[in-house]
Amino acid sequence: MLEVLELNQNLLGTHITSACEKAVELVNLKHHPVHFIFNKIDVTAYPSESAEIVQNRWDVDREAAAKSYREHPDRIKEEKERERKDKEARAAHMVESAKTEAEMREAKVPWPLTPEQLTEYVESLVHKTHDYGTCCYAMSMAAEAAFNYVAHCLGVTGFQSSCADLDFLRRTRSMKGPFMILKAEDMLYPQYDLPEKLAKAMEEWKPWLKEEAAKKLNGNSTAHPNVISHWKELAK
């Protein structure tokens, strides 16, 4: 019986194709079967086998392991529990109970899972008794609820969400160029240098400022001389 060698290489970040090719190279060099583990699946490459054959066997074993995992009684039980919780969550009513401006400021906006929940929540905000301040929070809370609903429906990542909320701010504030947000709480920690952060952003904005200043200088004779002088500096 041939001795089985171990492929003693760090396969972290390696594609299965590359791992199989390395194993086959070692098989051809040592003339012994070579064993390795990839994504918790045991793989053995034998003499005369190609990397493609080894990878196909890994793929079959991976599918079998995944099927066994899905069909395990514990997984079936877990899936039924998830379905129960999801059904319960979708049937829940979503009505905002906060009344005062202070309460609405601190209230947590829910994540509607259905159009009916979103409508119910927004309507509960709209039909409250409002004053000047609570109207502001009704709008922002309704917007966040809609944001959460769409994020859930589309299954977006955190990065996609961060792009979306900045785009929302760009649209509502009519900002046409680059911008940034500075948080006062960052000043509580020494690793954050807000002046440096702002200086870096302003440096990165220079190409955009140069282009925009050149556009404004083109045929604009109504601006104040100091403004025109400033545009000329930027256009340089």
N, C-alpha and C positions, 0 to 999 in steps of 0.2 A: 504493500500500500504506500503510495507516494506521500511524502511529508507535505503538509499544507503550510505555506509561508504567509506571514502577515504583511500587508502593505502598510508599512510604518511611515506614512506621510500624513501631514496635516491636510485634510480634505475640506477644511472650513472655507466656505465661499467658492468651492470648486463645483463645476457642473458635473452631473453624472457621466456625461460623455467623456470628459477629461479623466475622471476617476477610473473608468473602465479602460481607457487607453493606457493609463499608467500601469494598471494591473496586468494587462496583456503584455506590455513591454517587459515587466518583471518575470512573467511566466516564460516568455521566450528566452530571457536571459538565464534563468535558473532551472528551467525545465521542470518546474513543480507547480502545482496549483497555488493560487494566491487568493487569500481571503481579505476582505475589508468590509466595513460597515458604512452605509450611506443612508442618511435620514432614517436611522434605526432599523434598516433592512440589511440582513446579512447577505453578502455577495461573495461568490467564489468563482474565479476565472480558471478554466482548465486548459491544459495544452491543446493546441490546434484550434482553439476557439478565437473568433474575432471579437473586437471590442463591441461590435453591434450585437452579436449574439449574447454577450454578457449583459449588455444594457437592456436588451429585450427581456431577459430572464428577471432582471431587477424590477423592470416595469410590471411584469406579471405578478411577482411576489408583493410589490407595493400595492397593487390593486387588490390582491387577495387580503392583505393585512388591513387595508382601509375598509373593505367589505366586512371583515370579521369585527372590526372596531364598531362600525355602524350598527351591526346586527346584534351586538352584545346586549343582554337584558338591561344592564345598567344604562347604556346609551339610549335604548328605547324608552326606558323610564324617564330619563332626563329630557328627551325630546317631548314626551307627553306633558311633562311639567312645564317646559318652555311654552308649549302651545296653550296650556291652561292660563299661564300668567299673561301671555300675549292677548288672549281673548278677554281676559279680565281688564287688562290695561286699555284695550280698545273700547270697552263698554263703559269705562269710567266717565263721569261728568267732569267738565273743566269749566269752573266758574271762579272768577277772581273775587276773593273775599275782602281784600284790602280796600279801605274806604278813604282814609286821610292821605294827604300828600306824603307824609312821613312813612306811613305803612306801605304805600305803593312804591316808594323809593327803595325800600328794603325787600319787597316781595320777590320771590323766585318765580320766573316765568316757566310754565310747564312745556313739555314736548308733546304736542298733539300728534296722534298716530293716524287719525282719520280726518277727512274734510269736515265731518260733523262736529268733532271735538274742536277743531280750529274755529269753525263758525261760532260754536257755542261760547268759546272763550272770548273771542273778539266782541261778540254781541254783549257779553257780560261787562266788558270794559266800556263799550259805547253807551250803554243804557244806564250807567251809574249816575248818581247826582254829582255833578262836577263843579269845581271852582277853577280859577285861573291856573293853579299849579297842577291839579290832578289831570287836567286835559293833556298836559305834556307827557305825563307818565302813561296815560292811556294809549297814546300814539306809539310811544317807544315799546311798550309791553306788547301791543298788538303786532308790531313789526317783528319783535323777537320771536313771538309765537309762530308767525308765518315762516320766519327764517328756520326755526327748529323743525317745523313740519316738512319743509322742502328738503332740508339736510337729511332727515330720516328717510324720506321717500327715495332720494337719490343715493343714499349710502356714501356720502362724501367723507373725505379725510379731514383731519384738523387743519392741514395746510390749505385745502380748498375753502374751508369755512373762513379762515383768516383772510383769504383773498376776497371772498364774497362780502364780508362785513366792511372791509376797507372800500370796496367798490360802492357799497351802499352809502357810506359816508361821502365818497366822492360825488355821487349823484345828488344826494340831498343838500350838500353844501356847495354845489356847482363849482367844484375845484377842477380846473382844466389842466393843471400841471402836476408834477410829483409833489408829494407831501409826506409828513411823518407824524407820529404820535409820541410825545414824551410823557412818561408817567412820573408824577411827583413822588410816588412811593419808592421809585428806584433810587432816590436820593438817600434813602435809609440804609443802603448797602454800599460798602466801599468799592465793590467790583464794577459798579456802574458809574461811568463818567459822562454825564449828560452834555456838558459843553463839548467834549470830544466827539460825542455821537452826533451832535448838531453840526459841528464843523465838518465832519466827514460827509454828512448828507449834503451840505451846501456845496462842497467840492464836487460831489457827484452830479449835482444839479446844473453845474456850469454849462455843459453843452446845450441843455434845453434852454437855459436862460439866454445864451448867446443867440440861438435861433429865434426865440421869441422877441428879443430886443431888436434884432434886425428886421423882423416883420413890422414891429411898431414904428420903427424909424422910416420905413418905406412910405412916403407920402403923408406922414403925420406932422402937421405944422401947428396943431392946436394945443399940444401939451405944454406945460410949464417948462421954461428953459432948463431948470434944474433937473427935471425929469428926463428931458431929452439928453442932457449931458450924462445922466446916469445910464440911460440906454446905450449911449455910445461907448461907455466904459465896458458895459456888459458885452456888447457886440464885438469888442476886440478879442 
